Amino acid sequence: MSAILSADDLNDFISPGVACIKPVETLPSTPPPDTSLETEVILDGQPGAASSATNGNAPAQISLTDCLACSGCVTSAEAVLVGLQSHSEVLNTLDFGPSLRIVGPDDKGQFRVDGLEDESRKLFVASVSPQVRANLAAAAGRGTTEKEAGYMLQRLLSGPEGLAAGGKWNNGFTWVLDTNVSREACLVLGADEVLGTDEAPPSSDPKPTLTSSCPGWVCYAEKTHPHVLPHISKVKSPQALIGTLLKTTLSRNLGIPPSRIWHLAIMPCFDKKLEASREELMDTAWTGDKSTGRGIRDVDCVITSKEILMLAESRGLNFFDLARTKPMVSRTPYPDVQLDRFLFPPRPAHRSSQDAGTSGGNLYFILQSVVARNPGSKINIARGRNADVTEYTVISSAGEPIFKAARFYGFRNIQNLVRRLKPPRPSRMPGGKPFGSARRPAGKPSGLEYAYVEVMACPGGCTNGGGQIKVDDPINIERNGLAEKPGPLEQKQWLAEVDEAYFSEEDSEGDAITSACEASRPDVVDGISPSYIRGTLTQWSRITGIDLKRLTLTSYREVISDVGKDKTTDTERVVQLAGKIGGGW
C-alpha cells in the first residue's frame, strides 16, 4: 500500500505521503531498552513533539496491523483500539476467569446460566468467515477443503484438544458460528434495500447504492470522500450483523449483560478490527441508551487467518496437526429454537456460481433477484479495463436493459468510481456552468448509470485480504514447498488455490439436504429463501423487542482532520481514549 505512517501525525490523521517509521517489508530488530531513559508520550500541541525522535526517546511505533487498506487514514485513538485486538488478547481473556456455563434446555425448554454471580466469568462465542477457512485450507495443503478447515477451527476453538487443553481455566468457546448465515441475511436485506419488497419501496438514497461490507472502503470514504456516504448501503456487514444478533438474543434469552458475552470474529482482513471498534456498532446503537457515554462492542475482538496460527502456537499446538473430521462433541443448543436452526443450519451455505465472487456475492444476489422478478430476462457481462472492474446489465425478455450494476475492486479502481460520483461544483462566475465531474458531452446525463456497485478495497476480493496467509509467508513456503521469493505467477496461483477452496463442492449429503430445502421454499434465489430470512429476522426483533432497522442497519459519518485547529484539552482526550479502550474488554 502507498500510505505510510509517521510519529509526527500520531496525534491525528496518519496521512499518506509521509515518511514511514516502520517499513512494511522489513522491520528492524528492536534495540535493547535503555533503562536510563524514560519513554515520553507527546500529546497534542505539547512542546517537544518535533524533537522527540532526536532526544534519545524512541519514536512511537505503529504495528503493521494498523496499516489498513484505507490508505492509512487512521487516527491515534483508532490505532490504539486496533492494536489491542490480537491473539494475545484472546488468550488473556480466556485465562482471566472461568467461563459461564449454559445448562438446558429443561423439560419446559428453559435454559439457565451457572456462574453469573462471579463478575469475572464470561460466555465465549466465536464466528468465522468462509474466506478464512478457504485460506487455511489452502495453507494446509493435501487437498484440504474449506469444510475440513472449518472442522479444524472448531477443534481449536471449542474442542478438548484445542485451546481448552491449556490455560489457567481450560476455557474454550461455547459456540463457533459460520458468518455465512449472517451473510445470507445481509444479502436479502441488501436486495430489499435496492429493489424494495411488496411491503416497502426501495431506499430513497441516491443511486447507485454502494456495498458497505468492506471496512477499508467505508473508512476511506468517510475520511477522504464524504460525498459518497449517502450512496453507501445502510445494511451492516455479516460480521457486525452476527455480533448484534448474538449480543441481543443471548442477553435477552439468558439474562446475561452484553458485557459478559465475549464475541471473537475471525476475518480475512485487518480492517475488520477497525470496524469492530466503530461507535455505531455498540450496544448503545440498539438500546438507544447513550447516557453512560461508553458502549459495549457487538464484536469484542477480531483476529485474522495469520493470527489463528499464532493463537494455536501460543498454546503449544500446531494448527495443521488438528484432525480434519467433524468433532463428535455434542453442541450446546442455542436458547431459541428458530434461531438455533438459522445459526446452525443442516446444510452448508450455498454458493452456486463462481460468478458470485469471493466477497460474499452481494452484487450477484441482487442480479439474480432482478432476474427472478423479471421472467425471461438475462444478464450480460462486460469486462472493464482490468480484471477488477466488471459491468453487468440485466436485459428483459423484450431486449431492453432494465438494471445496470458494476464491480469495482482495489483502490486504483475505487478512485475512478468516487471521482465519477463527485457532485458538480458551481461556477463562481456570473452565468457560468457547473464544472468538475458534471461536465459531460451534450445530451449525456452526469453521474453513473449504475443502480448498484460492489466495492471492495482488496484486488481480487476478500480471499486476498490483508490478514490472510500469503504465498510468501514462511509457514506457506515450508509446508507447500514454494519458492522463497515467489513472483507474480506464484502469487496468482496461490490466490487461485484459495479461491478453489472457497468454492469447494459440497458432499452428496449436503447436496441432498440443499435440494430438499429448496423444494420446500419456492421463493429461493441463488440457494437462499428471502421469506425464510425475513421470518427469522422478524423472530429476532420479537425476541429483543427492538425495531428491526435498529438491529440490522447502521450509519456513517464524515471524519474531518483537526490538524492546525483548536482541539480539546489533553486531559479530555486521555479520558475519551481510556473510555473507548475499556468498552467491551
N, C-alpha and C positions, 0 to 999 in steps of 0.2 A: 504494500500500500504506500501511497505517496505521502500521506500525512505523518508527521513525526512530533515527538513530544519534547517539551523543554521545561526546565525548572523555572524559568522566568515567567511562564504562563500558568504555573501551578495554581495561582490564586484565582484563575478564572478559566477562560477557554484555552484549551491546548490546541493552538491554531495550526493549520497547515503551513508549511514553508519555513519552519524554524529548525534550528539545529537539534538533532535528537541526542539526548543524554544516554540513551540505552539503545544501540543499534539493534535492528530486528534480527539480522542474520547471525552475528557473532557477538555474544555477550562477554565482556571482560570478566575475569575472575575477581571476586570480591576481595579487596585487600584486608589484612587483619585489622581489627578496630584499634584505634589509638585511645587508650584509657585516659590519656591526659587531656583529651578534648571532649567537650560535651556536644551532642548533636543539637543544632539550633533549628527551630521551626520559625520560618519567616511568614508572618501573616500579612494580609492586605495592607499596603501602604506603610508597613513598618520599615524604618531605616535599616539599611544593611542588606536588602534583598539582592542588590546588584553585586555585592562583594562576597556573598556567602560562599561562592564556589572557590574563592581565592584566599580566604582567611583560615583555611585549614579544615573547615567543615565540609563533609561530603554533600553534594547536591542531592535534592530529593529524588528518589527513584520511583519510577512508574513501571509496574510489572507488564510483561507482554500481554497479559490478559486484558489490559486496558487499551491496547492498540486495536480499537474497534474498527469495524468495516465502515463506520460512518465518517471516514476521513479524519479521525482523531478529534472530533469536536466534542470532547467530554470536559466536564468541569472537575475541579479538585474534589468536591463532595461526591460526585459520581465515581471518581477514581477510587476513593476510599471504599464506597459501597461495593463496587465490583471486586476490588481486591480481597474483600472479606469472604467471598464465595469461592471455596476451594475444597479439595478433598480433605484437607486438614480440618476444615470447619465441620465437615460431615462426621469425621471420627471424634472430634471434640464434643459434638452434640450427642452422639451415640453414647459416649462414655461419661456424660455429665450425671446421669442418673438412670435408674431402671425405667423401662418403658411402661406405658399404660397397657392394660390387658383387657381386650374385648371378650366378653363371655356371652354366649347366646347363639341363636335365639332360644328362648324357653318355650313352654307349651303354648303360651299366648303370643309368641312371636316377638317378645321383648328382649332387648339387649341391656347389659349392664357393663360398667367400666370399673375395673379394680385399680386402685392406686390413686384416685383423684385427690385424696387428702394430702398427698405428697406433692408439693408445688414443683419439685424438680423433675417429675415424671412427665413424659410426652408420648404422644401417639405418632409413630413414624410411618409416613406414606411416601411412595416414590412413583414417578411417571417417567416413561421412556419413549423417546421419539423413534420412528422407524428408520430414520437416516442414521442414527447411532447404531442400531442393530445391524444395518447393512454394512456400515464401515467396520464394525468389529468382526462381522462375518468374513469380510474380505481379508482383514488382517489375520484372522485365524487360519485361513487357507484350507486346504484339503476339501474343497467343495462345500464348506460350511454355509448353510442357508441363513437367511435373516431369522427364521423361526428358531433355529438352533441357537443362534446368538442370543435370542430372547430368553431361551431356557437357561443359558449360561448366566445371564444377568439376574434372572430370578434366583438362581442358586447363590449368587454372590450377595444379593441384597436381602434375601429373606430365608435362604436355606440354612440348615445347621452346619454345612461345610463352608459357608461364606463368612460374612462379617460377624455373624453371631457366634462363630467359633472362637473369637478373640475379644479383646477389650475388657474393660472393667466389669461391665454388666451383661455381656453377651447379648447385646441388643441387635435386632435386625428390623426390617421394615414389615409392618403388618400386611400391607398391600403393595404390589408392584403393578402399576397400570400401564396400558398402552395408550399413548396420546392419539392413536388413530381413531379412538371412539370420539374424542372431543373434536378431532379434525372433521369427522363426518358431520357433527353438529355445526361446526363453523362453515362447512360447505353449503349446507342448507340455509343457514342464516344469511350467508353472503349472497346466495342466489335470490332469496326473498328480498334482500335489500336492493338489488339491482333490477330485478324483474317484477317484484311485487307478488302478492298472492290474491286469492279470491276475496279475502277479508281486508287486505291492506294494499294500498298502491305502492309503487317503488319509492325509494328515498328521493326527497326533493333536493338533495345535494347536487351541485353542478357535476355534469359529466365531463370526462369519464370518471368512473369510480376506480380508485387505485387500491390494490391489496394492502392490508395492514399487518400481515403475519410476520414480516421481516423487520426486526427491531433496528437493524442497522440502517435500513431505508427510512424508517419512521424518524429515527434520531437525526439523520441527515436532513430530512425535510423540515423538522422543527427548528433546526438551528441554522440552516442556510437558505431554505426556500419555503418560507411560511405561506407563500401564495398558493401552494398546492395542498395545504392542510384541509380545506373544505372538500377536496376530492377524495381523501383517504377514507376507506371503509371504516365504519364505526364498530364492526364486529371484532371481538377480541381474538387473539391468536389461540391456537389449540393449547399451548402451554398455559396461558392466562385463564382460559375458559375452564380447563380441568382443575386448575388451582382454586378458582372461585367455587366450583361445584363441590370440591372436597371440603373446603373450609366451612361453607354454608350448611351443607347437608349433615356433615358429621357433628358440627356444633349444635345443630337443632335436634337431630335424632338421638344423640348420645348425651347431650347436656355438657359438652366439653367446650370451654372457652377457645376461640380460634388460636390464641397464643399457645395453647397446649397441643395443637396439631402441627407437626413439623413436616413440611412438604418439600421433598427434593425432586428437582426436574433434571433429567439427563438429556442434553441437547447437543446438536452438532455445531453450535455457534456461540462464541464468546459474547456476542451482543445480547444473547438471551439473559445473561447476568444483569445487564443494564435494564432490560425490560422488567425483570422481576423486582427491581428497585423503584419503579415508577409509582408516584403517589396515586395515580389513577387506578392502580391495581392492588389496593389495600382494602382492608375491611371497612374503612371509612367511606369507600365508594358505594358499597351495597347496604351498609347500615344507615348511612346518611348522618352519622354522629361524628362530627369533627371537633367536638368540644375538648377532647383530650389533647389535640394538637399533634398527635402521632398515631400511626396506624400499624396494623399487623399485616404483613405481606401475605398475599394469597400463595405465592411461591417463595419459600424461605431461602432456598439455596439452589443454584444451578451449577452443575459441572458438565464437562464435555467428554467425548469419547476418549481423548488422551488421558483425562483425569480419572477415568474408570480404571485404567491400568495402574495409575499411581495409587488409587484407593485400595485396590487389591494387594499391591505390593506392600503398602503400609501395614497390612495385616499378615504379611508373610505368605501371601497367596500369589500364584501365577494364574491370571485370569484365563489364559488359554488352556490350562490343565483341567478346568471345570468340565463336568460332563455335559454333553450336548443333548441330553434327553430330558423330557419333561419331568420336573420334580414330582415325587409321589406324595409329598406332604399335603394334607388337606388344607384348603383355603378357608380363611375366616369369612363368613358371609358378610356382605355389605348390609348395613342396617336399613335397607329399603328394598323390597323385592323387585320393583320395576327398575330402580337404578342399578341394582346388582346385575340384572340381565343386560342392561345397557353398558355398564363398565366392564363386564366380563362376558362378552358375547360368546355363543357356542361356535362361532366361525371367526376366522381372522378377517381383518379389514379387506375390502375388495378393491383391488387396483387392476382394472381390466385391460388397460392400454398404456403403452409407454408414451403415447401422445399426451398423457396427463402430466408427465414430467415427474421430477423427484422432489418437488417443493410443496406437495400437498394437493395439487390438482385443482386449485381454486378456479382458474380460467376454464379448464376442461369441463368441470362440472357445470359451470354456467352455460357453456356452449351446448352441452348435452341437454340441459334443461330447456334451452331455447328450441332445440330440435324436437324435444318431446312435446312441447306446446304447439309446434307447427309441423304436423304430419307431412311427410314428403319433402321436407327441407333437407339440405345437406351442407357440410362445412367445407369451404375452400381455404387452403393454407398457402400463404405466400411467404417465402423466406426473406428476411431482411438483409441488410448489408453485412451482417456477420451471424454466427451461429446462435447468438444470444438475443436476436431480435426476430420475432415471427409475428405475422399478421393473420388474423382469422376472420372470415366473413361467412355468415350463415345465409344461404341462398334459399328462398322459398321455392315451393313446387312450381310456381309461375316464372321462376328465373330472376326474381327481384331480390336484391340484398336487403335483409331485414335486421341484421345485427352484426356489428363490427367490433372486434377486440384485438388485443395485441399482448405480446410477452416481451418485457424488457428486463434483461439480467445484466448485472455488472454496472459499476458506476460510470464507465465511459458511455454506455447507452442511456443510463438514467439521466445524465446531464443533458443529453439531447431531448429527452422526454420533458423534463421540467422547463427547459428553455422554450419549448413549443407551447407549454401551458401558461407561460408568463403573461399576465394581463397587459393590455396596451397602456402606454404612458401618454397622457395628454400633452399636446404641444403647448409650449409657453408663448408661442407667437399667436397674435390675434388671427383667428380663422385658420390656424394650422391644423393639419391632420394628425391623429394619434400616430405614434411611432413605436418601434420595438417589435415584439413578436406579432403584433396585429397587422403588420404590413404584409399584404398578400396580393398576388396578381388580381386584376379586376375580375369580379364575378365569383371569386372563390372565398368561402367563409373563413374567418380566422379560427385558430384553435384546432384541436384534434377532432376527428370524426369518430373516434372510438367511444364505445359505451362502457368498456371495461378494459383495464390494463393490469396484468400480473407483473408486479415489480419485485425483484429480489436483488440484494446487494452483491451476492457472490456469483461470478460467472459459472455457468453450469448448474446453478441451483443449490439446494440445501445439502445435497450429498457432498458438496465441495466446500462446506462450511469451515470457518477458521479453526474450530475446535476439533476437527476430525483428524484421525491418524493419516498422515500424508505419505506419499510414496518414498520420500527421503528420510523419514523418521528412522532412527537406528533400530527400533524394535521390528519395523517392517522389513528393513534390509536384511536383518539377521534371520527372521523367520521364513521369508519367502525368497531368499537368495537373489535379491535385486542388486543392481549396480549401486556402488557407493555414491556416485554422482549421477542420478538419473536425469535424462534430458526430457525435452517436451514430449517425445514419443512415449517414454515410460510413464510420464505423468498422465498422459491421455489414456494409456492402457489401464493404469491403476484406477482412475475415475470410472472407466468402463466396467471394471470388476465390481466396484462399489454399486454402481447402477444396476448391474446384473443381479447382485444380491438383493437389492431393493425390490426388484420385480420378480424375485424367485417365485416359482409357481407353488400353489397350494397343493397339498396332498389330495388323494382321491376322497378321503373322508371329508376334508374341508370343502371340496367341490360339491359333494352331495348335500352338505348342510346349506351351502350357499344357494344351490338350486332350489331347495325346499323353502328357504326363507324368501327368495324372490317370487316363488309361485304363490306364497301366502300374502304377498304385498304387491298388488297390481300397479302401484304408482312408482315402482323402482326406477331410479335414474342412475346409471352407472353403478349399479350394485347397492345403492342407498335409497331407502324409503323416506321421502320427506315427511309423510304423515306420521310415521313411527318416530322420527326425530322430533317433530313438533309436539307429539304427545308426551314424549319423555321430558322435553323442556318444560311443558306445562306442569307435569308432575313435580319437577324441581321447584318451580315457582310456588306450587301449592304447599310443598313441604316447608319452605322457608318463609312463606307469607310475604315475599319480596317480588315487586314487579319484574317481569322477565327482562325488560330492557336494562334495568339496573344491574342485572346479573350477567348479561351477555354482551352488552355494548360498552364502549369506552370513549374517551375523548383525547384530543391532542391540543397542544398549546405552543405558541411561538416562544422560543427561548432567545433572549436578547443578551448579548455580551455587555458587561458593565465595566469594561476596561476604560479607564480615564474618567469614570463617573463617580459621583459620591456613592459610597456604599454604607452598609450597616456597620456597626462597630465590630471590633474583633471579638468582643465578648458575645455579642448576639450571634455571630457566625459560628463560634465554637459550640454554643448551646444548640443551635439548629442542627449542626453536623452531628453532635452527640446524640440528639434525639432520633435522627434518621438511622444512625448506626444501631441504636438499641432496639428499634421497632422490629419485632418478629424474630430476633435472635435470642 
